[in-house]
């Protein structure tokens, strides 16, 4: 779902909503997002799901006064901007982690205070190889407990 800022065309399977003066377009955007599951239940079609124009027109929605719609839309769009910036920061940190992991695990960079030579060992000598799905599930359950303790 998008809010168009330019004139565009859509095909017959796409329901385009053009807000009237009594509803804020951003408020409508966020409201429709919250109604996604309800709209999916109203949808039908074999090739792609579509909600008929009649069902869209007759859908009852909560509509606060315009000034409250604007306030709600502003809060939600501020949160969207915050989340977008947070996602960008996470991507940047993941990139830093990937680079640092490569540097540390390839021995190009060593941690202060650690200068002993690394050994070269066979993976099979330091880890078990599990083929049985139930054993893997039990093993991963134990790993999950250990990983959760690191997260704290």
N, CA, C and O of each residue as an XYZ file, in Angstrom:
608
protein
N       0.838     -1.163      0.000
C       0.000      0.000      0.000
C       0.892      1.239      0.000
O       1.907      1.287      0.696
N       0.509      2.221     -0.775
C       1.277      3.466     -0.856
C       0.344      4.654     -0.926
O      -0.835      4.531     -1.258
N       0.902      5.807     -0.605
C       0.221      7.077     -0.849
C       0.923      7.688     -2.047
O       2.114      7.992     -1.986
N       0.195      7.868     -3.128
C       0.793      8.438     -4.329
C       0.887      9.955     -4.193
O      -0.032     10.610     -3.700
N       2.003     10.487     -4.634
C       2.184     11.940     -4.614
C       2.089     12.503     -6.024
O       2.219     13.708     -6.237
N       1.858     11.601     -6.992
C       1.720     11.992     -8.391
C       0.527     11.259     -8.983
O       0.066     10.256     -8.437
N       0.038     11.765    -10.094
C      -1.054     11.103    -10.811
C      -0.530      9.782    -11.353
O       0.573      9.715    -11.895
N      -1.332      8.733    -11.203
C      -0.925      7.415    -11.680
C      -2.152      6.644    -12.130
O      -3.287      7.037    -11.862
N      -1.906      5.544    -12.815
C      -3.003      4.662    -13.224
C      -2.794      3.304    -12.573
O      -1.670      2.915    -12.256
N      -3.891      2.595    -12.381
C      -3.835      1.243    -11.827
C      -4.708      0.347    -12.691
O      -5.497      0.828    -13.504
N      -4.560     -0.952    -12.509
C      -5.386     -1.857    -13.304
C      -6.702     -2.159    -12.583
O      -6.943     -1.675    -11.477
N      -7.539     -2.958    -13.219
C      -8.879     -3.225    -12.683
C      -8.869     -4.016    -11.378
O      -9.859     -3.983    -10.646
N      -7.791     -4.723    -11.062
C      -7.738     -5.519     -9.840
C      -7.227     -4.738     -8.638
O      -7.033     -5.304     -7.562
N      -7.013     -3.462     -8.818
C      -6.411     -2.636     -7.773
C      -7.440     -1.621     -7.300
O      -8.006     -0.894     -8.116
N      -7.689     -1.558     -6.016
C      -8.654     -0.591     -5.494
C      -7.931      0.689     -5.089
O      -7.147      0.699     -4.140
N      -8.196      1.737     -5.798
C      -7.576      3.029     -5.513
C      -8.539      3.863     -4.686
O      -9.701      4.038     -5.054
N      -8.047      4.374     -3.568
C      -8.868      5.223     -2.710
C      -8.393      6.663     -2.849
O      -7.207      6.950     -2.687
N      -9.305      7.550     -3.146
C      -8.983      8.970     -3.232
C      -9.708      9.644     -2.070
O     -10.930      9.788     -2.092
N      -8.941     10.058     -1.049
C      -9.569     10.622      0.154
C     -10.320     11.924     -0.135
O      -9.855     12.778     -0.890
N     -11.480     12.046      0.483
C     -12.238     13.292      0.411
C     -11.723     14.238      1.488
O     -10.826     13.879      2.251
N     -12.269     15.412      1.555
C     -11.787     16.424      2.504
C     -12.008     16.048      3.968
O     -11.358     16.610      4.849
N     -12.913     15.106      4.243
C     -13.197     14.749      5.637
C     -12.247     13.715      6.234
O     -12.380     13.348      7.402
N     -11.266     13.232      5.417
C     -10.308     12.273      5.953
C      -8.893     12.634      5.499
O      -8.661     12.971      4.338
N      -7.973     12.555      6.428
C      -6.564     12.820      6.160
C      -5.970     11.611      5.433
O      -6.167     10.473      5.860
N      -5.250     11.853      4.345
C      -4.749     10.721      3.544
C      -3.782      9.828      4.326
O      -3.810      8.609      4.153
N      -2.932     10.399      5.179
C      -2.021      9.570      5.970
C      -2.776      8.774      7.030
O      -2.437      7.621      7.295
N      -3.788      9.374      7.632
C      -4.620      8.642      8.590
C      -5.264      7.447      7.892
O      -5.277      6.339      8.428
N      -5.796      7.678      6.692
C      -6.431      6.602      5.922
C      -5.420      5.501      5.629
O      -5.748      4.319      5.733
N      -4.200      5.870      5.266
C      -3.139      4.902      5.006
C      -2.917      3.997      6.220
O      -2.904      2.772      6.097
N      -2.742      4.612      7.395
C      -2.487      3.810      8.600
C      -3.712      2.991      9.001
O      -3.578      1.862      9.474
N      -4.885      3.547      8.815
C      -6.115      2.819      9.137
C      -6.244      1.580      8.254
O      -6.564      0.498      8.745
N      -5.998      1.734      6.959
C      -6.087      0.595      6.038
C      -5.054     -0.478      6.409
O      -5.332     -1.674      6.319
N      -3.866     -0.039      6.826
C      -2.853     -1.009      7.261
C      -3.368     -1.853      8.427
O      -3.119     -3.057      8.481
N      -4.084     -1.223      9.359
C      -4.600     -1.975     10.513
C      -5.772     -2.878     10.120
O      -6.103     -3.825     10.833
N      -6.388     -2.578      8.992
C      -7.534     -3.367      8.531
C      -7.127     -4.484      7.568
O      -7.989     -5.157      7.005
N      -5.822     -4.685      7.376
C      -5.330     -5.642      6.389
C      -5.968     -7.029      6.546
O      -6.461     -7.598      5.572
N      -5.958     -7.572      7.767
C      -6.525     -8.916      7.972
C      -8.012     -8.958      7.660
O      -8.504     -9.917      7.066
N      -8.723     -7.916      8.062
C     -10.162     -7.848      7.778
C     -10.396     -7.794      6.270
O     -11.301     -8.448      5.752
N      -9.575     -7.011      5.568
C      -9.712     -6.903      4.116
C      -9.377     -8.232      3.427
O     -10.015     -8.604      2.442
N      -8.379     -8.938      3.946
C      -8.033    -10.239      3.366
C      -9.187    -11.228      3.500
O      -9.409    -12.055      2.616
N      -9.926    -11.139      4.619
C     -11.083    -12.029      4.797
C     -12.206    -11.693      3.812
O     -12.992    -12.562      3.436
N     -12.273    -10.429      3.401
C     -13.296    -10.011      2.442
C     -12.884    -10.308      1.000
O     -13.716    -10.251      0.094
N     -11.621    -10.622      0.786
C     -11.087    -10.800     -0.561
C     -11.496    -12.135     -1.162
O     -11.758    -13.108     -0.455
N     -11.544    -12.151     -2.487
C     -11.804    -13.394     -3.214
C     -11.049    -13.342     -4.533
O     -10.593    -12.283     -4.965
N     -10.926    -14.504     -5.163
C     -10.244    -14.581     -6.449
C      -9.325    -15.775     -6.497
O      -8.798    -16.203     -5.470
N      -9.127    -16.326     -7.703
C      -8.273    -17.502     -7.831
C      -6.857    -17.127     -8.269
O      -5.891    -17.703     -7.771
N      -6.717    -16.180     -9.184
C      -5.387    -15.778     -9.646
C      -4.738    -14.848     -8.637
O      -3.570    -15.025     -8.290
N      -5.483    -13.860     -8.163
C      -5.028    -12.969     -7.105
C      -6.241    -12.532     -6.303
O      -7.358    -12.463     -6.814
N      -5.993    -12.238     -5.039
C      -7.098    -11.812     -4.170
C      -7.477    -10.368     -4.469
O      -6.622     -9.516     -4.710
N      -8.772    -10.121     -4.446
C      -9.272     -8.778     -4.704
C     -10.474     -8.530     -3.803
O     -11.303     -9.416     -3.594
N     -10.558     -7.320     -3.275
C     -11.732     -6.908     -2.510
C     -12.574     -6.064     -3.460
O     -12.083     -5.096     -4.041
N     -13.831     -6.429     -3.612
C     -14.686     -5.729     -4.576
C     -14.915     -4.278     -4.143
O     -14.893     -3.969     -2.952
N     -15.131     -3.400     -5.110
C     -15.413     -2.001     -4.793
C     -16.604     -1.847     -3.837
O     -16.596     -0.973     -2.970
N     -17.629     -2.700     -4.000
C     -18.809     -2.637     -3.120
C     -18.429     -2.925     -1.670
O     -18.880     -2.234     -0.756
N     -17.597     -3.946     -1.463
C     -17.180     -4.292     -0.102
C     -16.337     -3.170      0.502
O     -16.453     -2.865      1.689
N     -15.498     -2.566     -0.317
C     -14.684     -1.442      0.161
C     -15.596     -0.271      0.560
O     -15.439      0.306      1.636
N     -16.534      0.066     -0.305
C     -17.433      1.199     -0.059
C     -18.282      1.001      1.191
O     -18.594      1.974      1.878
N     -18.661     -0.238      1.499
C     -19.549     -0.515      2.629
C     -18.820     -0.874      3.921
O     -19.460     -1.161      4.932
N     -17.493     -0.861      3.895
C     -16.711     -1.185      5.078
C     -16.855     -0.072      6.119
O     -16.586      1.095      5.835
N     -17.280     -0.443      7.316
C     -17.412      0.542      8.395
C     -16.060      0.749      9.067
O     -15.398     -0.214      9.454
N     -15.659      2.001      9.203
C     -14.370      2.328      9.822
C     -14.572      3.379     10.903
O     -15.513      4.169     10.830
N     -13.697      3.395     11.908
C     -13.765      4.458     12.921
C     -13.175      5.743     12.332
O     -12.123      5.708     11.694
N     -13.843      6.857     12.544
C     -13.371      8.124     11.978
C     -13.419      9.238     13.020
O     -14.480      9.800     13.291
N     -12.255      9.553     13.604
C     -12.207     10.664     14.558
C     -12.275     12.003     13.810
O     -12.186     12.031     12.582
N     -12.432     13.096     14.536
C     -12.416     14.422     13.897
C     -11.098     14.632     13.139
O     -10.082     14.023     13.477
N     -11.117     15.484     12.127
C      -9.971     15.697     11.250
C      -8.705     16.083     12.008
O      -7.621     15.591     11.692
N      -8.832     16.965     13.012
C      -7.625     17.384     13.751
C      -7.006     16.202     14.515
O      -5.785     16.129     14.656
N      -7.841     15.282     15.004
C      -7.324     14.103     15.693
C      -6.708     13.123     14.686
O      -5.699     12.480     14.976
N      -7.319     13.015     13.510
C      -6.739     12.177     12.444
C      -5.321     12.644     12.121
O      -4.398     11.837     12.006
N      -5.163     13.957     11.976
C      -3.855     14.531     11.643
C      -2.851     14.250     12.758
O      -1.704     13.894     12.489
N      -3.283     14.411     14.011
C      -2.393     14.152     15.150
C      -1.968     12.676     15.174
O      -0.795     12.374     15.394
N      -2.906     11.769     14.950
C      -2.605     10.336     14.934
C      -1.646     10.018     13.784
O      -0.659      9.307     13.974
N      -1.935     10.545     12.599
C      -1.083     10.303     11.428
C       0.327     10.848     11.671
O       1.306     10.211     11.282
N       0.444     12.004     12.301
C       1.759     12.586     12.592
C       2.561     11.697     13.535
O       3.751     11.468     13.321
N       1.906     11.199     14.577
C       2.599     10.317     15.535
C       3.074      9.046     14.827
O       4.219      8.627     14.997
N       2.197      8.442     14.038
C       2.555      7.190     13.363
C       3.629      7.406     12.302
O       4.506      6.558     12.134
N       3.576      8.528     11.581
C       4.614      8.775     10.576
C       5.940      9.120     11.251
O       7.001      8.774     10.730
N       5.899      9.800     12.411
C       7.135     10.031     13.175
C       7.755      8.699     13.592
O       8.970      8.520     13.500
N       6.928      7.774     14.047
C       7.423      6.441     14.419
C       7.980      5.699     13.205
O       8.998      5.015     13.311
N       7.322      5.829     12.062
C       7.841      5.204     10.841
C       9.219      5.762     10.495
O      10.127      5.006     10.146
N       9.378      7.083     10.592
C      10.685      7.699     10.314
C      11.733      7.194     11.301
O      12.863      6.894     10.917
N      11.349      7.103     12.577
C      12.270      6.604     13.605
C      12.691      5.168     13.287
O      13.873      4.832     13.359
N      11.709      4.317     12.934
C      12.004      2.920     12.605
C      12.863      2.812     11.347
O      13.746      1.959     11.270
N      12.606      3.672     10.365
C      13.417      3.683      9.148
C      14.870      4.017      9.498
O      15.793      3.353      9.027
N      15.069      5.048     10.324
C      16.418      5.430     10.736
C      17.071      4.331     11.562
O      18.270      4.082     11.438
N      16.279      3.672     12.406
C      16.792      2.569     13.211
C      17.221      1.405     12.310
O      18.266      0.793     12.533
N      16.416      1.107     11.302
C      16.774      0.059     10.341
C      18.085      0.398      9.634
O      18.938     -0.469      9.440
N      18.239      1.673      9.250
C      19.481      2.094      8.585
C      20.671      1.924      9.529
O      21.742      1.482      9.111
N      20.481      2.275     10.802
C      21.550      2.125     11.785
C      21.898      0.646     11.984
O      23.071      0.286     12.075
N      20.878     -0.199     12.050
C      21.100     -1.641     12.210
C      21.878     -2.179     11.014
O      22.813     -2.959     11.191
N      21.508     -1.775      9.799
C      22.232     -2.221      8.604
C      23.695     -1.796      8.666
O      24.590     -2.562      8.308
N      23.926     -0.569      9.123
C      25.299     -0.069      9.240
C      26.078     -0.895     10.265
O      27.223     -1.274     10.020
N      25.455     -1.172     11.414
C      26.117     -1.967     12.460
C      26.368     -3.397     11.991
O      27.402     -3.984     12.311
N      25.421     -3.962     11.228
C      25.619     -5.308     10.691
C      26.805     -5.334      9.732
O      27.567     -6.300      9.701
N      26.954     -4.271      8.954
C      28.081     -4.172      8.032
C      29.403     -4.084      8.798
O      30.394     -4.707      8.416
N      29.406     -3.302      9.883
C      30.598     -3.192     10.726
C      30.917     -4.553     11.330
O      32.076     -4.968     11.354
N      29.894     -5.250     11.819
C      30.103     -6.569     12.415
C      30.662     -7.553     11.394
O      31.570     -8.324     11.703
N      30.120     -7.526     10.178
C      30.585     -8.438      9.130
C      32.063     -8.184      8.829
O      32.849     -9.124      8.711
N      32.431     -6.918      8.707
C      33.827     -6.578      8.419
C      34.734     -6.985      9.583
O      35.811     -7.544      9.378
N      34.284     -6.696     10.803
C      35.092     -7.046     11.977
C      35.206     -8.559     12.126
O      36.268     -9.071     12.479
N      34.126     -9.269     11.863
C      34.163    -10.738     11.928
C      35.207    -11.275     10.961
O      35.994    -12.153     11.313
N      35.210    -10.749      9.748
C      36.190    -11.195      8.760
C      37.607    -10.903      9.257
O      38.481    -11.768      9.202
N      37.825     -9.690      9.737
C      39.158     -9.304     10.217
C      39.614    -10.202     11.366
O      40.752    -10.673     11.368
N      38.746    -10.439     12.331
C      39.119    -11.241     13.504
C      39.251    -12.719     13.171
O      40.206    -13.368     13.599
N      38.308    -13.253     12.416
C      38.300    -14.691     12.156
C      39.310    -15.107     11.089
O      39.634    -16.289     10.976
N      39.811    -14.154     10.309
C      40.860    -14.469      9.338
C      42.239    -14.157      9.917
O      43.250    -14.329      9.237
N      42.284    -13.707     11.152
C      43.505    -13.359     11.890
C      44.210    -12.128     11.327
O      45.367    -11.875     11.663
N      43.539    -11.367     10.484
C      44.137    -10.127      9.991
C      44.267     -9.117     11.114
O      45.151     -8.260     11.107
N      43.365     -9.235     12.082
C      43.373     -8.351     13.244
C      43.324     -9.241     14.472
O      42.550    -10.197     14.518
N      44.137     -8.936     15.459
C      44.148     -9.704     16.705
C      43.718     -8.795     17.846
O      43.955     -7.587     17.820
N      43.081     -9.393     18.846
C      42.670     -8.652     20.030
C      43.893     -8.380     20.900
O      44.815     -9.192     20.972
N      43.886     -7.215     21.563
C      44.990     -6.879     22.470
C      45.105     -7.942     23.552
O      44.107     -8.405     24.104
N      46.349     -8.319     23.841
C      46.595     -9.288     24.896
C      46.551    -10.731     24.425
O      46.836    -11.640     25.205
N      46.204    -10.960     23.177
C      46.159    -12.322     22.619
C      47.169    -12.405     21.482
O      47.028    -11.735     20.459
N      48.200    -13.248     21.680
C      49.201    -13.356     20.631
C      49.641    -14.793     20.366
O      50.574    -15.023     19.597
N      48.977    -15.755     20.994
C      49.315    -17.163     20.749
C      48.878    -17.563     19.340
O      47.877    -17.063     18.827
N      49.621    -18.450     18.732
C      49.282    -18.938     17.398
C      47.971    -19.734     17.443
O      47.676    -20.416     18.425
N      47.221    -19.635     16.398
C      45.993    -20.413     16.272
C      46.338    -21.791     15.727
O      47.268    -21.942     14.935
N      45.585    -22.785     16.156
C      45.762    -24.148     15.648
C      44.920    -24.325     14.386
O      43.970    -23.575     14.158
N      45.264    -25.302     13.579
C      44.419    -25.723     12.455
C      43.937    -27.116     12.809
O      44.736    -28.044     12.931
N      42.623    -27.264     12.974
C      42.046    -28.541     13.381
C      40.930    -28.937     12.421
O      40.382    -28.103     11.700
N      40.610    -30.219     12.430
C      39.467    -30.692     11.649
C      38.195    -30.346     12.403
O      38.127    -30.520     13.620
N      37.197    -29.864     11.699
C      35.921    -29.505     12.320
C      35.325    -30.689     13.065
O      34.746    -30.514     14.138
N      35.457    -31.885     12.516
C      34.926    -33.099     13.151
C      35.585    -33.414     14.486
O      35.033    -34.173     15.282
N      36.764    -32.838     14.743
C      37.446    -33.061     16.017
C      36.950    -32.131     17.124
O      37.231    -32.357     18.301
N      36.217    -31.090     16.746
C      35.766    -30.129     17.765
C      34.248    -29.972     17.814
O      33.729    -29.242     18.659
N      33.526    -30.656     16.912
C      32.060    -30.551     16.902
C      31.461    -31.874     16.468
O      32.038    -32.588     15.648
N      30.303    -32.197     17.020
C      29.585    -33.404     16.625
C      28.753    -33.119     15.386
O      28.256    -32.010     15.190
N      28.615    -34.130     14.566
C      27.812    -34.041     13.360
C      26.547    -34.841     13.607
O      26.601    -36.062     13.749
N      25.404    -34.160     13.660
C      24.136    -34.834     13.969
C      23.282    -34.968     12.718
O      23.063    -33.992     12.000
N      22.802    -36.177     12.458
C      21.922    -36.405     11.312
C      20.473    -36.612     11.746
O      19.554    -36.344     10.972
N      20.259    -37.084     12.968
C      18.925    -37.409     13.448
C      18.190    -36.110     13.811
O      18.652    -35.372     14.681
N      17.044    -35.817     13.155
C      16.319    -34.567     13.425
C      15.950    -34.364     14.899
O      15.993    -33.233     15.384
N      15.589    -35.430     15.621
C      15.216    -35.252     17.027
C      16.442    -34.890     17.861
O      16.338    -34.109     18.806
N      17.602    -35.450     17.521
C      18.833    -35.088     18.237
C      19.208    -33.642     17.933
O      19.658    -32.914     18.817
N      19.024    -33.230     16.688
C      19.330    -31.850     16.307
C      18.433    -30.893     17.084
O      18.899    -29.877     17.599
N      17.138    -31.222     17.167
C      16.196    -30.367     17.892
C      16.599    -30.245     19.357
O      16.577    -29.149     19.918
N      16.969    -31.372     19.986
C      17.399    -31.322     21.398
C      18.673    -30.501     21.526
O      18.814    -29.709     22.458
N      19.596    -30.688     20.599
C      20.860    -29.957     20.635
C      20.610    -28.458     20.472
O      21.149    -27.643     21.222
N      19.783    -28.104     19.478
C      19.503    -26.689     19.240
C      18.769    -26.065     20.416
O      18.965    -24.886     20.709
N      17.929    -26.834     21.093
C      17.266    -26.334     22.302
C      18.293    -25.940     23.340
O      18.150    -24.902     23.987
N      19.317    -26.740     23.511
C      20.402    -26.422     24.440
C      21.177    -25.206     23.985
O      21.559    -24.367     24.801
N      21.415    -25.103     22.674
C      22.123    -23.934     22.137
C      21.311    -22.669     22.373
O      21.857    -21.618     22.708
N      20.004    -22.788     22.195
C      19.131    -21.632     22.382
C      19.239    -21.118     23.814
O      19.285    -19.910     24.045
N      19.279    -22.045     24.776
C      19.420    -21.642     26.175
C      20.743    -20.917     26.383
O      20.799    -19.900     27.075
N      21.807    -21.444     25.780
C      23.120    -20.803     25.931
C      23.121    -19.444     25.237
O      23.664    -18.481     25.776
N      22.523    -19.351     24.055
C      22.489    -18.077     23.334
C      21.669    -17.042     24.087
O      22.023    -15.863     24.112
N      20.566    -17.484     24.707
C      19.752    -16.548     25.470
C      20.524    -15.985     26.641
O      20.329    -14.826     27.006
N      21.406    -16.786     27.246
C      22.176    -16.279     28.374
C      23.190    -15.236     27.923
O      23.564    -14.364     28.707
N      23.648    -15.312     26.657
C      24.561    -14.294     26.129
C      23.834    -12.983     25.857
O      24.425    -11.907     25.949
N      22.558    -13.077     25.524
C      21.790    -11.894     25.151
C      21.543    -10.957     26.335
O      21.237     -9.781     26.139
N      21.669    -11.458     27.530
C      21.379    -10.628     28.705
C      22.459     -9.662     29.026
O      22.342     -8.904     29.990
